[in-house]
Amino acid sequence: MESFSLILAIVVVTALAFDFTNGFHDTANAMATTISTGAMKPKVAVAMSAVLNLVGAFLSVEVANTISKGLVDEAGIRPEVIFAALVGAILWNLLTWLVGLPSSSSHALMGGLIGATIASAGVGAVHGDVLVTKVLIPAIAAPLVAGIAALLATRLTYSLGRKADGNASKKGYRSGQIASAGLVSLAHGTNDAQKTMGVITLALVAGGAVAPDSDPPMWVILSAGLAIALGTYLGGWRIIRTMGKGLTDLQPQQGFAAQTSAATVILASSHLGFSLSTTHSVSGSVMGAGLGRKGGVVRWSTATRMFVAWGLTLPAAALVGALAEYVTGFGSWGTAVVAVFLIASSAAIWKLSRRDVVDHTNVNDTDIDAEEPAGVITTAIAAVTPPPASGAATASEEPVPAFPTQATAERTPTTTTTV
């Protein structure tokens, strides 16, 4: 290592702070369905996810290399540009966490980096071919592929288990959910922790601390893995509630299908070096699993808000990153102003979140008391779903309406599930 300036140290600390927010923002990707179906207790689930995120960080550096060597021109990047990019990504992560929307931490980081780079070195410093092939196309394809895979997998699991005892089947699928949730956590560490590794490595190259085209140093891999694991352990309970209860009501068979499908897509993308959004993949698989069960309902009002957040992530983070880069361009005092703004904004968002606390004690609570129409897509899927075999379904397998009406409430006894 040739040199390590103060600004470079600030960038590394800020990158690890982003990695921490990535951890608690994306905990829902691995554990929301496992928690919502009661397969694992909330605190145990996030602890297991944290450990596997750490392990996953050591499995590959392909995604890190996509960011540090492929997305932007290293020659036109200063450490201040990386710092500005991280400011945009962190603020977007915190805002979407506050409102409980599972947006993409990956795209927040990409958006911040693209906006700050353009503000510093112009549009030509962004490699458009890499942006399209390894960021934008996977962003569209991932939820579609994962959703279709989960829908088919859900159909298959119900078909194979239709003659099995209902309670025994659910117990088996809960065990399967634990294994598949672990696989998603491992995949998340492999994909998302690498993004922070890539950003830190890019900053080190820009600051002259390591040679161009270098792979992430071991201390970068370790620190990024620990930061995302710690964030994961604290749990992003607001987003876990949305993913586990807000999109659809999942039974263990659906949860198993959703997590397995998402993990397969994420691991394949990591191997290919695609900077995939794990949030997009898991959200798509959850909706696919919801549509795969006869009588299942996807809450399209929640899904629509989520889609809007997805569309805004790249441009919003890019705008904040560009503005932050403009201010840092005034010198050390500009960088200090941006740092103070980041800290003050983060503290304000945290204070707002304390007005309505969501944690492991109430993550499965819902306040939904009005039935949402099934919608065109759900109705179309239900129309082509074959009915269960005669006598195959048991009482425990009967789908429960996602939004009970007054009539169903009067004839259905109330039960309480302890998680």
C-alpha positions in Angstrom: 0.0 0.0 0.0 1.5 3.3 -1.1 -0.6 5.8 0.6 -3.8 6.2 2.7 -5.1 9.7 2.9 -7.7 11.1 5.2 -10.3 11.3 2.4 -9.6 7.7 1.5 -10.2 6.7 5.1 -13.5 8.6 5.1 -14.5 6.8 1.9 -13.8 3.4 3.4 -15.7 4.1 6.6 -18.7 5.5 4.5 -18.6 2.4 2.3 -18.8 0.1 5.3 -21.7 2.2 6.6 -23.5 1.6 3.3 -22.7 -2.1 3.6 -24.3 -2.0 7.1 -27.4 -0.4 5.7 -27.4 -2.9 2.9 -27.4 -5.7 5.5 -30.5 -4.6 7.5 -32.2 -3.3 4.4 -32.0 -6.7 2.6 -32.4 -9.1 5.6 -36.0 -9.5 4.3 -34.7 -11.1 1.1 -33.5 -14.1 3.0 -35.7 -14.3 6.0 -39.1 -12.7 5.4 -40.9 -15.8 4.2 -39.3 -18.0 6.9 -40.4 -15.6 9.6 -43.9 -15.0 8.2 -44.7 -18.7 8.0 -43.3 -19.4 11.5 -40.5 -21.7 10.3 -38.0 -19.9 12.5 -38.2 -17.4 15.3 -37.3 -13.9 14.1 -34.1 -13.4 16.1 -32.8 -16.8 15.3 -33.5 -16.3 11.7 -31.6 -13.0 11.4 -28.7 -14.5 13.4 -28.4 -17.4 11.0 -28.7 -15.1 8.0 -25.9 -12.9 9.4 -23.4 -15.8 9.7 -24.1 -17.0 6.2 -23.8 -13.5 4.7 -20.3 -13.4 6.2 -19.4 -16.8 4.8 -20.9 -15.8 1.4 -18.6 -12.8 1.2 -15.6 -15.0 0.7 -17.0 -17.2 -2.1 -16.3 -15.0 -5.1 -15.1 -11.6 -6.3 -16.7 -11.5 -9.8 -19.3 -8.9 -8.9 -16.8 -6.8 -7.0 -14.7 -6.8 -10.2 -17.7 -5.7 -12.3 -18.0 -2.6 -10.1 -14.3 -1.8 -9.5 -13.1 -2.5 -13.1 -16.1 -2.4 -15.4 -18.9 0.1 -14.6 -16.9 3.4 -14.7 -13.5 4.6 -15.9 -11.1 4.3 -13.1 -8.8 7.0 -14.5 -11.5 9.7 -14.1 -12.5 8.8 -10.5 -11.3 10.6 -7.4 -12.0 9.3 -3.8 -14.4 12.2 -3.4 -16.5 10.8 -6.2 -16.9 7.5 -4.4 -17.8 9.3 -1.2 -20.6 11.3 -3.0 -21.9 8.1 -4.6 -22.1 6.4 -1.2 -24.0 9.4 0.2 -26.7 8.9 -2.4 -26.9 5.2 -1.9 -27.1 5.4 1.9 -29.8 8.1 2.0 -32.0 6.1 -0.5 -31.6 2.9 1.6 -32.6 4.7 4.7 -35.6 6.4 3.1 -37.0 3.2 1.7 -36.4 1.4 4.9 -38.4 4.1 6.8 -41.4 3.5 4.6 -40.9 -0.3 4.6 -40.3 -0.7 0.8 -38.0 -3.4 -0.4 -36.0 -1.4 -3.0 -32.7 -2.4 -4.3 -29.5 -1.5 -2.4 -27.5 -2.5 -5.4 -29.2 -0.1 -7.7 -28.9 2.7 -5.1 -25.2 2.1 -5.1 -25.0 2.0 -8.9 -27.2 5.1 -9.2 -25.0 7.0 -6.8 -21.8 6.0 -8.5 -23.2 6.8 -12.0 -24.5 10.2 -10.9 -21.3 11.2 -9.1 -19.1 10.0 -11.9 -21.1 12.0 -14.5 -20.9 15.1 -12.4 -17.1 14.7 -12.0 -15.9 13.3 -15.3 -18.8 13.4 -17.8 -21.1 10.9 -19.3 -18.2 9.3 -21.2 -16.7 8.0 -17.9 -19.6 5.6 -17.5 -19.3 2.4 -19.5 -22.8 2.1 -21.0 -22.4 -1.4 -22.3 -21.6 -2.7 -18.9 -24.5 -0.7 -17.4 -26.9 -2.2 -19.8 -25.7 -5.8 -19.9 -24.8 -6.4 -16.3 -27.1 -4.0 -14.4 -30.2 -2.9 -16.3 -31.0 -6.2 -18.2 -30.6 -8.3 -15.0 -32.8 -5.7 -13.2 -35.7 -6.5 -15.5 -35.0 -10.2 -16.0 -34.3 -11.2 -12.4 -37.8 -10.7 -10.9 -39.4 -12.2 -14.0 -37.2 -15.3 -14.1 -37.4 -15.8 -10.3 -41.2 -15.2 -10.3 -41.9 -17.7 -13.1 -39.6 -20.3 -11.4 -41.3 -19.8 -8.1 -44.8 -20.0 -9.6 -43.9 -23.3 -11.3 -42.1 -24.6 -8.2 -45.2 -23.8 -6.1 -47.5 -25.7 -8.5 -45.1 -28.6 -8.4 -44.8 -28.8 -4.6 -48.6 -28.7 -4.2 -49.0 -31.4 -6.9 -46.4 -33.7 -5.4 -47.7 -33.3 -1.8 -51.4 -33.4 -2.5 -51.8 -36.9 -1.1 -49.5 -36.3 1.9 -50.8 -35.6 5.4 -51.3 -31.8 5.7 -49.6 -31.2 9.0 -46.7 -33.5 8.2 -46.2 -31.8 4.8 -46.2 -28.3 6.3 -43.7 -29.4 8.9 -41.4 -30.8 6.2 -41.6 -27.7 4.1 -40.8 -25.5 7.1 -37.6 -27.5 7.5 -37.0 -27.0 3.8 -37.5 -23.3 4.3 -34.8 -23.1 6.8 -32.3 -24.7 4.4 -33.5 -22.6 1.4 -33.3 -19.4 3.6 -29.8 -20.3 4.4 -29.0 -20.6 0.7 -30.5 -17.2 0.0 -28.4 -15.7 2.8 -25.3 -17.3 1.4 -26.2 -16.0 -2.0 -26.8 -12.5 -0.6 -23.4 -12.4 1.0 -21.8 -13.6 -2.3 -23.6 -10.9 -4.4 -24.2 -7.9 -2.2 -21.1 -7.8 0.1 -19.0 -7.8 -3.1 -20.6 -4.6 -4.2 -19.1 -2.8 -1.2 -15.8 -4.6 -1.9 -15.8 -3.3 -5.4 -16.5 0.3 -4.3 -13.7 0.3 -1.7 -11.3 -1.2 -4.2 -12.3 1.4 -6.7 -11.6 4.1 -4.1 -8.2 2.5 -3.3 -7.3 2.6 -6.9 -8.5 6.2 -7.3 -6.5 7.2 -4.2 -3.3 5.4 -5.4 -3.4 2.9 -2.5 -3.5 -0.2 -4.8 -2.6 -0.8 -8.4 -5.2 -0.5 -11.2 -7.1 -3.7 -12.0 -6.4 -5.2 -8.6 -8.7 -7.7 -6.9 -10.1 -6.6 -3.5 -7.5 -7.0 -0.7 -8.3 -9.6 2.0 -8.9 -6.9 4.6 -11.5 -5.3 2.3 -13.3 -8.7 1.9 -13.3 -9.3 5.6 -14.5 -5.9 6.6 -17.3 -5.8 4.0 -18.4 -9.3 5.1 -18.5 -8.3 8.8 -20.4 -5.0 8.1 -23.1 -6.7 6.1 -23.4 -9.5 8.6 -23.8 -7.0 11.5 -26.5 -5.1 9.6 -28.3 -8.3 8.8 -28.3 -9.4 12.4 -30.0 -6.2 13.5 -32.7 -7.0 11.1 -34.7 -4.6 8.8 -38.0 -5.4 10.5 -40.0 -2.9 8.5 -39.1 -4.4 5.2 -39.4 -8.0 6.6 -43.0 -7.2 7.4 -43.7 -5.9 3.9 -42.0 -8.8 2.2 -43.5 -11.5 4.5 -47.0 -10.1 5.0 -47.5 -7.1 2.7 -47.2 -8.8 -0.7 -49.1 -12.0 -0.1 -49.8 -14.6 2.5 -47.5 -17.5 2.1 -47.8 -21.1 3.3 -44.6 -23.2 4.0 -44.8 -24.8 0.6 -44.8 -21.4 -1.1 -42.1 -20.1 1.1 -39.8 -23.0 0.2 -40.5 -22.6 -3.5 -39.9 -18.8 -3.4 -36.6 -19.0 -1.5 -35.2 -21.8 -3.6 -36.0 -20.1 -6.8 -34.5 -16.8 -5.7 -31.4 -18.4 -4.4 -30.8 -20.2 -7.7 -31.1 -17.0 -9.7 -28.9 -15.0 -7.3 -26.1 -17.6 -7.2 -26.1 -18.0 -11.0 -25.9 -14.3 -11.5 -23.0 -14.0 -9.0 -21.1 -16.6 -10.9 -21.6 -14.6 -14.1 -20.5 -11.3 -12.5 -24.0 -9.7 -12.9 -24.6 -7.0 -10.3 -28.0 -8.4 -9.6 -30.6 -7.0 -7.2 -31.4 -9.6 -4.6 -34.4 -7.6 -3.7 -35.8 -7.8 -7.2 -35.2 -11.5 -7.3 -36.8 -12.3 -4.0 -39.7 -10.0 -4.5 -40.4 -11.6 -7.8 -40.2 -15.1 -6.4 -42.6 -14.2 -3.5 -45.2 -12.8 -5.9 -44.7 -15.9 -8.2 -45.2 -18.2 -5.2 -48.3 -16.2 -4.2 -49.8 -16.7 -7.6 -48.8 -20.3 -7.7 -51.3 -21.5 -5.0 -54.9 -21.8 -5.9 -56.7 -19.0 -4.1 -53.5 -17.1 -3.4 -53.7 -13.3 -3.8 -51.0 -10.9 -4.5 -51.6 -7.4 -3.0 -51.0 -5.3 -6.1 -51.3 -2.0 -4.3 -48.2 -2.9 -2.3 -46.5 -4.3 -5.3 -47.2 -1.2 -7.3 -45.6 1.0 -4.6 -42.6 -1.3 -4.7 -42.3 -1.1 -8.5 -42.4 2.7 -8.3 -39.6 2.6 -5.8 -37.6 0.3 -8.1 -38.0 2.7 -11.0 -36.9 5.7 -8.9 -33.9 4.1 -7.2 -31.3 4.6 -9.9 -32.2 8.2 -10.9 -32.9 9.3 -7.3 -29.6 8.0 -6.0 -27.8 9.4 -9.1 -29.2 12.8 -8.4 -28.2 12.9 -4.8 -24.8 11.5 -5.8 -24.3 14.2 -8.4 -25.3 17.0 -6.0 -23.0 15.6 -3.3 -20.1 15.5 -5.9 -20.8 19.1 -6.9 -20.5 20.2 -3.2 -17.3 18.1 -2.6 -15.8 19.9 -5.6 -15.4 23.0 -3.5 -12.6 21.3 -1.5 -12.3 20.0 2.0 -15.0 22.2 3.5 -17.4 20.9 0.8 -16.6 17.3 1.7 -17.2 18.2 5.4 -20.6 19.8 4.6 -21.7 16.6 2.7 -20.5 14.5 5.6 -22.5 16.6 8.1 -25.5 16.5 5.9 -25.3 12.7 5.7 -25.0 12.2 9.4 -27.8 14.7 10.2 -30.2 13.2 7.6 -29.5 9.7 8.9 -30.2 10.8 12.4 -33.5 12.5 11.4 -34.7 9.4 9.6 -33.9 7.2 12.6 -35.8 9.6 14.9 -38.8 9.4 12.6 -38.7 5.6 12.6 -39.1 5.6 16.4 -42.6 7.0 16.1 -43.8 3.6 14.9 -41.3 0.9 16.0 -41.3 -2.4 14.2 -39.1 -5.1 15.6 -38.9 -8.9 16.2 -41.9 -8.7 18.6 -44.4 -7.3 16.2 -42.9 -8.0 12.7 -45.8 -10.5 11.9 -48.5 -8.1 13.0 -50.7 -6.7 10.2 -53.3 -4.0 10.3 -55.0 -5.0 7.0 -58.8 -5.0 7.6 -60.1 -4.4 4.1 -60.3 -6.9 1.2 -58.2 -5.9 -1.8 -59.7 -7.1 -5.2 -57.8 -10.0 -6.7 -57.1 -8.1 -9.9 -56.7 -9.1 -13.5 -53.4 -11.0 -13.1 -54.4 -13.0 -10.1 -57.8 -13.8 -11.6 -56.2 -15.0 -14.9 -53.7 -17.2 -13.0 -56.5 -18.7 -10.9 -58.5 -19.4 -14.0 -55.8 -21.7 -15.4 -54.8 -23.3 -12.1 -56.1 -26.9 -12.0 -58.3 -27.8 -9.0 -56.9 -30.1 -6.4 -57.6 -33.8 -6.6 -60.8 -35.0 -5.0 -60.2 -35.6 -1.3 -56.6 -34.5 -1.5 -56.8 -31.3 0.4 -57.0 -31.4 4.2 -58.4 -28.8 6.5 -55.0 -27.6 7.3 -54.1 -27.1 3.6 -57.2 -25.1 2.8 -56.2 -21.6 1.7 -57.2 -18.8 4.0 -58.4 -15.6 2.4 -55.7 -12.9 2.6 -58.3 -10.3 3.6 -61.1 -11.9 5.6 -64.5 -10.3 5.1 -67.1 -9.9 7.8 -69.0 -12.9 6.5 -66.0 -15.2 6.7 -65.0 -13.8 10.0 -68.4 -14.8 11.5 -68.1 -18.4 10.4 -64.3 -18.9 10.9 -63.0 -19.4 14.5 -60.2 -17.1 15.5 -56.8 -18.8 16.0 -53.6 -17.3 17.3 -50.1 -18.3 16.1 -47.2 -17.6 18.3 -43.9 -16.9 16.5 
